[in-house]
Amino acid sequence: METSPSDQQTDQADRPRPFLHGRTVRVLLAALVGIAAGILLLKTGQVPGDQAVPPGWLATAAAAVIAALCAILMGLRGLWPVGAALAPPAAALALLAAVPAWVFPLLILVLAGLFWNVRSERVPLYLTNGTAQKALADVIDDQPGARDGHIIDLGCGFGQTTFTLARRFSDAEVVGVETAPLVFAIAWLRGKLIGLDNVRIVYRNLWAEDLHRYDAVYCFLSSEPMPRLIAKANAEMRPGSILISNTFTDSGDTSDEVVLVGDSRETQLRIWRF
């Protein structure tokens, strides 16, 4: 039996990903390797003590270099190795400043709450700016049935785009789904405080959401899950509905239309019509 390209893309997306796939995970590992190496150098006396620079700072500098090299060896480029290199000096400064011990596990919990879903869903925390939100609302406003129908924001982050759409389309039901625990909690609490009757923030994996009931679907994900999402949309979305992706598309760029937002990011809204 032959498989279609969309089936192959879906199968590839369902395959287990290697542990070191997520950039955030690799940065954390590189930083930990660098810090451990710095401590080892200091404890074993491998750092000379008769230099003008205190041995502790020489070990810290060595740890930063090692962390950056580890990040590069793990396939990271751009600012990611820089982020890994900054971890050892940050840890040394925290020790010098006598930061209370409880701060570190709290920081880890906060980071986990923000980026818990990055490795499993390959979706960083991207935020839609105000100019793009307005352009998005204009696209939905031109879509028959969406203005007073059902709209969903897949991976709603802190909920700003979801709330903007709920205010613009007061006759529509607007749903935001999110799986990063802390991000979801903030969005959910904001929704309660804002008090809009036509909006819901739901803790749910976007792959578990049935897209059939929605007239307009919006996402700002990454290039990696887009082929799977396009395949899901083709299978579930009904005729007359619309999928809008901020910037990212599938490998073949099968979108029907592209809207240039004209903001500083040079944002493009890619549109699929069903």
N, C-alpha and C positions, 0 to 999 in steps of 0.2 A: 504493500500500500504506500502510495506517495503521500508526503506531507506538504502542506502549503508553507510558504515563507512565514506567515503569521503564526502557524502552529509550531514551526521550528523555533521562532523567537520566543514563544511562550514557554516551550520546553526548556530552552536555555535559561530563561529567567527563573524557572522553577528549580533548577539544579542547585545543590548546596554550594554556597560561595566559600572560598578559602578564608580562614580566620583572619589573615592579614589584608583582606580586600578593602575594608573601610579605611579611608584616610585618617579619620580621627583615631581609630584603634592603632594604626601604625605610628602616628605622632606620639601617642601616649607610651607605646612600647619603646620607641626610640629615646624618648625623654627618660624613661625609667632605666634603660640600659646605660645612658650617659651618667645619670645620677649615681647608679650603682658602681660604675667604673670610677667615678670621681672619689667616692667613699673608699673604694678598694685602694686606689692610689695613695690616698691620705693615710689610711690605716696601716698600710704595709711600708710606709716610708719611702715610696718610690719618687715622691716629689722632693726636690732639693730644698733644704731649709736655710741655706745661706744666701738666698737671693734677696734683692730689694723688695720684691713682691712677696707678701706672706704666703706660706705653703698652701693654706686653705684656698686662696684665690687662684693659685696656679692649678690646683686640683679642679677647681670650679671651671676654669678656662678649658682644661683638658676634657672635662665632662661635657662641656658645651660642644666642643669639636666632635667628640665621639657621638653625641646625640645627633648632630647634624649629619655626620657620615652614615650613621645607621638609617636615618630617614631617607637619605639618597639611595642607599643600598636596597631599601624597601620599596623603591620606585616612586618616591615623592619628589616633586619638583616645585618651583616657584617659592612661595612663602612658607610652605609646610616645613622644610628643614629648618628655616629660621625660627619657627614656633617651637620646634623640638629643642633647638639650641638655647632658647631663652629659658627653658625649664630649670636647668641646673642653677644658673645665677639667681633665678627667682626663689628657688628653694633655699639657697645660701642666704639671701637677704632676709627671708622669712625667719630663718634661725637666728640671725644677728638681731633682728627686731624683736625677738622673743615672742613671736606670734603664738597665742594659746594653741595647745595641741588639738582642741576640738574643732579648730577652723579647718584643718586639712580634711577630715572625713566629711565635714559639712560641704566643703568645696567639691569633693568627689561626688556627693549626693546631688548637688546642684547641676554639675556637668552631666551626670547620668540622667537626671530628669530632663535636661535640655536635648541630649543627643542619644537617648536610649535606642531609638529606632533607626539610627543612621546605618548601622551595619546590616540589619535585617531587610530594610526597605531601600537602601542606597539613595536616600533622600536627605540632603542637608537642610538646615533651617534657612530657607530663602524667604525674604519678606518682600511683598509687592508694594512699591512706592505709590504715593498718592496720584501721580500722573497716570500710571498704569491702571490704577483702580478706576479712575474716571473713564479711560479708554475702554476698559473691560465692561463697565456699566453701559457705555454707549453701544457696544457690540450686542450685548444682551437685549438692550432696549429695541434694537432693530430686528430681533428674532421673534416671529409670531409665536404666541403661546408662552414665552418665557417670562414676560413681564408680570403675569399673574399666575404663573405655574409653579414649578418646583426647580430650585437651583441648588447646586451643591459645590462646595469648595473642598477639594480633595487635598488634605494636608493643610489645614487652615492656619497653622502656626498660632500666633497670639490672637487671631480672630479679627484683625482690623479689616481685611478685605470682606470677610463674611458680614460684618456689621455694616460696612459701607453699602453692600448690595441689599441688605435687609432694609436699610433706610431708603435707598433709591426705589426699591420695588416693594412697597408696603403691602401689596396684595398678593405677593408671592410667598411661598414657604422656602426659607433659605437655611441650609444645613451646612455645618462645618464639621469635618471629621479630622481627628488628630490622634496619634499614638505616643508621642513623647510625653511622659507623665506630667512633668512640671509645666511644659508648654500648654498642654490640654487644660490643666488646672487653672492656669492664668486666664486662658480664653473662656473657659466655662464661668469663672467668677466674674469676668468682665461682662459676659452676657447677662448674668443675673443682675449686676449693678446697672447696666444700661436699660434693661427692662423692655426690650423689644419683643412684641408678642409673636412675631413671625420668624424668629430665628431659633435654631437649636444647635448646640455644640455637643458632639457625641464622641466618646472615646471608642474609636473603631478603626480597624485596619482598612485602608482604602480598597484592598483587594476583596474584602468581605462585603463591600457595598454593592447592592444591585443597582446598576445605572439605568435600568429600564424606566423607572418612574420619573426621571429627571428630564426637564426640558433644556436645561443648560448645565454643563459640567465645566468647572474651572480647576486648573491645577498649575502649580509652579514647583515642579519636581526636580528632575535632573535628566540627562540624556539616557542614563542606563535603564530606568524602568519604562521609558516611553514606548518602546515596541510592544511590551506586554500590555500597557494601558490601551494602546490603539487597538490591539486585538480584542481586548475586553470590551471596548466601546463598540467595535464592529459587531460583536456577538450580542450585546445587551441593549444598546441604545435604539430607541424606536425612530421611525421616520419623522422628520420635522424637528428633531432635537439637534443640539450643537455641543461640541467639545472645544474648549479654548485652553491652549497651553501657553503659559508665559515662557517665551524664548525657546524652550526645548521641543524637539520633534523626534520622530523615529529616523532610523538610518536612511530610509529612502525618501524622507520628507514628503509624505503623502498628503500633507495638509491641503485643503481646498483654497485657502485664502490666508494672506499675511497682512496684519495691520501694524504699521510702524507707529509706535507711540510718540517718539520724538522727545524722550527724556534724556537725561545725562547718561543713562546706562545703555542707550540705544535699544531699548526693549522692543521685542516683536511679539505680538499676539498671534499665534498660529491657530487656525480655525479648521475644524473638520465638521462638515454638515452631513447629516444622515437623512 
